[in-house]
Amino acid sequence: MHTQLRFGAAILVLATAQAGYADEGMWTFDNFPKERVKKAYGFEPSGAWLDQVRLGSARIAGGCSASFVSAAGLVMTNHHCAHSCIQQLSTKDKDIVKAGFYAATPEAEVRCPELEINQLVAMADVTAQVNAATKGKEGAAYAEAQKAATARIEKECQASDALRCDVVSLYGGGQYHLYRYQRYQDVRLVFAPELAIAFFGGDPDNFMFPRYDLDVSFLRVYQGDKPAKLEHYFKWSAAGAKEGELTFVSGHPGGTDRQLTAAELEYERDVALPERLLTLAQLRGLLTQFQERGAEERRIATHDLFGVENGYKALRGRWSALLDKAFFASKLAEDNALRSQVAKDPARQQKYGAAWEQLAKAVAEQKKYRLQLRYVASGAGFSSKLFAHARTLVQGTEELTRPNDKRFEEYRDTDLPQLQQRLFSKAPIYPGLEVEKLTFSLTKLREELGADDAFVKKVLGAESPRELATRLVQGSKLADPELRKKLWQGGKAAVVADKDPMLELARLVDADSRLWRKKWEEEIEPVQKKAAEQIAKARFEVLGTSHYPDATSTLRLSYGAVVGYEENGKKIKPFTTFAGAFERETGRDPFALPASWLKAKPNLDLGTPFNFCSSNDIIGGNSGSPVINKNAEIVGLIFDGNLQSLGGEYGFDASVNRAVAVHSQALLLALDKIYGAQRLVTELRPGK
Amino acid sequence: MHTQLRFGAAILVLATAQAGYADEGMWTFDNFPKERVKKAYGFEPSGAWLDQVRLGSARIAGGCSASFVSAAGLVMTNHHCAHSCIQQLSTKDKDIVKAGFYAATPEAEVRCPELEINQLVAMADVTAQVNAATKGKEGAAYAEAQKAATARIEKECQASDALRCDVVSLYGGGQYHLYRYQRYQDVRLVFAPELAIAFFGGDPDNFMFPRYDLDVSFLRVYQGDKPAKLEHYFKWSAAGAKEGELTFVSGHPGGTDRQLTAAELEYERDVALPERLLTLAQLRGLLTQFQERGAEERRIATHDLFGVENGYKALRGRWSALLDKAFFASKLAEDNALRSQVAKDPARQQKYGAAWEQLAKAVAEQKKYRLQLRYVASGAGFSSKLFAHARTLVQGTEELTRPNDKRFEEYRDTDLPQLQQRLFSKAPIYPGLEVEKLTFSLTKLREELGADDAFVKKVLGAESPRELATRLVQGSKLADPELRKKLWQGGKAAVVADKDPMLELARLVDADSRLWRKKWEEEIEPVQKKAAEQIAKARFEVLGTSHYPDATSTLRLSYGAVVGYEENGKKIKPFTTFAGAFERETGRDPFALPASWLKAKPNLDLGTPFNFCSSNDIIGGNSGSPVINKNAEIVGLIFDGNLQSLGGEYGFDASVNRAVAVHSQALLLALDKIYGAQRLVTELRPGK
């Protein structure tokens, strides 16, 4: 533990003198630092407490968190986590993103076409099994052995499609665990406020605090066409979060990079982040202008634009952290410190010393081939829902002719239920937007690989990007989910026989795509994985296991307190109130409160807390996480972090990094007095 | 000279072993390295030769180069240098950007609304006068003294509006020279090809070689409504450029940063370049999509989009150079070497040693206030032609109430003719595009300074950026040049009395704008200037005067040879031919040859050289420069550099940095056989 603090100390150069809440860490439930919490806050979570919290927590497959909040399958998450569903359920004439949605009766709840919710029911350490399989292997052989071992373990675990079994890598490959989830695919929309209040302040206020957002939606998981009956769920706190109170956040942070080596950090700073940002910036300009074509274009591009602007701001914040010379130097110092610790001990040096150099070489390889990996293998050159379906049909029906452990990961048995849910989804596809996005990405493909690149010539022929995109989108029949289902069920023979132009494109690029994916999976990734594994082992030897692994979309628990911070010499209080929202309102998007709020204003206690911030260590993917008190009661709903939290990707600065949440009182007040959602209020607080 | 090579040597780490043409340098005409050229190529330019070349050279005010090519005032430059004029002379129904233009008779030549052409007629060293004025002064006093001295020198020089007198700073302030130009404001369009061939290959081929562009236009300068009679102009070479031949390029490179200190280079790499690139990327997406609204929107945004894409690609190349670790280290090594040379000598250290630290501090200040300087003082938050006119009217009529030497630089007497030409221009202003650009920049202003910034609140009030932009553009009458002229001539009283909404905005932001400009001009810039001056003096002491100053839009001469290079192990030949253009054609923009070319194909000798590359050291601003042989005859027309030339901003890599030009034979062949422009052919080659 002392060693951890020593290694972590370098980060604190960023912290101001008032730093006192070093509540760092996104901890796994099986290694939660109970004693540390007890020492700091006088409360020690029991094993039963941790089990209850884990089982009350949920993941929205694809990148958000949520919680179960009633015995009848009610799920609470953010509006922005259900935004895609809300948009998919909207039409030109009935835009529930704009108008909001409330199912006043159980019958009015509507199924989301593509949402899957997971509940972590069991975890098991399978490190020994995976390590035994890969022992002594390198490169492609290492990759193949690891793939086979994890596929086998997952397959053995998954008794039915109602389960989802993932072997997850923790501590950069230092440990492998088998996570078993209950899988819910019948997820229905119960409540969503208007986007104008869910995302009040829009992009300007995103990642800012103070804040005034009702970023909530309620969903319900069903089983056998009936609301699922849940044993574990969170109850509501009467008072909600109070200043200074100990808070826990249980959720699925998507990813952090706190243990990167110098070579990886430089690649992030100088190559990966700027390239992604430049692409996002251009796409942002494109979508903003596309929306000006008309009301319907505005509506259908809203979710895409949110995603792009959110990503842009998040990555810019992350990049700024790496461009901070002192912070970057502190990260290099951490890496160097571990490396020197290893070098000091000849036995360790013998075992682990070469890993850094190997990793640096693999990163150089990645840099060299990154454009092909991105534009060809990952399909960034073909940004289109129709193309994504076409690729799934072409690649998937081919992959399914192979045994489970020889397939690309996304076509393994354990992933098929989710894949099919998406492939068969009835969510609308908008040809106009498809053409623009495909034109954009084909143009980028040509720009980045060059007009004279053989692959680019193969794809475009004599056509311009726009001409090709228009021909494919207009000619393709794949917008029809029944057709996609028929082709999928018909398997490879059916797909090969179909001359749909988007399928033709997917076929045309398949060989190159596989070639570059092979390059990545057999030559670059295994070297990186193995080296990271070595470094992780070295870290265990030096630091013990009392540290937390980087986030990997797996369930984590963080602890902290409701506490403000200082910014440019100004104290920021941890709470905002309803009054503040009305003060901030200008009547113009994104600072326009919805009519429902203006109407209800006289009935509201404007002093009610609205949003608050806490020192919990969270990151993207934590959106929708419950904030709970020591009684495991809901006191808030995470929906954001402040600007200063964005550098949390690489290191936690306890003095200013804050999680941002909707207060539980605000949620109830809005449901009750603004939306008249009595059915929900009663369900959340039965007997009150 | 040896010392120069030693300092320059670090750059050569980038050069391959075959490097042999170290033809580095954008030399002033009064310090041209004649002996160096003689040694390398066996030809020594005489003083008369240099005078003739200087007087045959022209500058297009605002950022391009050109040459005089007949006794009757004919001027040759690039199509992209006259693009703004060609677009301004186009209408919805007659798009000469697309169709091209040829004045078959003298009467058909059309005046460009905003072009000014300058010819450098005299140069004088005024370093002593400027230094005497600023001696012993610091900060605001230094800035004021320098401003007063240069304004006085310019004013004394400028006998009439037909002259333009600029005191230019060379060697980063190590020298000041008075440049006197003949000013031509009656500039008429004579010939322009179709954009499709002027910019064949479009953005994908921009900054690439091999290349196939006829990037030329011909203009004519008039005096007293008649073609100007010129004593000095370039004659045409019969054969044009040949492989290995010595070539000179005479032109106005806009700016290089080859002598930056470590602090400045880091600021460029980590702050200035990425921020500009991100903004350009977003604007690029916006304009691309704006063009999809319809044919007219496509037409009116063509020039803007070219500017944005050209800037984006150029800056990305420049940034890549700085992100190259070895190159960046070599630049730091150069800076360190000079610094150590200074430190070694106590007297020098006493005089110059503190400059680096002072410069670093001033750069830190610039970083701190950069958003205000950019968005408020420079007006980047208000990107609109109408706003630019409004600001000129509001600021200019105020400034003109002050004595010449107390005004902002752009309102000095010597600058007024050009300012008035632009202010009174009849070029059309397109309200639709104005709204989009102003909305974009107001949104960026809010994004970068924050929604809660006092200035942002003052500007936007309760309005959204789009609402404000629409109201201002629709409500303003400033699109009318007669009104602008009337207001300007009415002076401050007339402008103050006018309630045009765009004038109101210019007034609203004027105080803040002046405040930040003052911060820059009195607190930051003088420190940077003075420190740079000290470092420049130190460099003179250490290196002598046998080096060239960074480019500053002043006339320079570079020498080199027609020579290919190696790229990814492949030899690139220095010439392309007409045949290559027809091979590259796909029939789709940007690889569609115009109908005139397809029609003329049977009459063309397809083996005729089209474009070529040479080792001349050039940079942005050199566009339109003549390439001449030792007889001072035209052998080509510069229009670009290769990708590898973009890092030339910071250092010249002789092995791969290449200038790209249209071959003189190609120009004649196209005029003759494709465009039937016999009048021009005869004028260029009288008696042939």
Interface residues (C-beta under 8 A of the other chain):
Chain A: G201 D203 P204 D205 D270 V271 P274 L277 L278 T279 A281 Q282 L283 R284 G285 L286 L287 T288 Q289 F290 E292 R293 R316 L323 E436 F440 R446 E447 G450 A451 A462 E463 S464 E467 T586 G587 R588 D589 F591
Chain B: G201 D203 P204 D205 D270 V271 P274 L277 L278 T279 A281 Q282 L283 R284 G285 L286 L287 T288 Q289 F290 E292 R293 R316 L323 E436 F440 R446 E447 G450 A451 A462 E463 S464 E467 T586 G587 R588 D589 F591
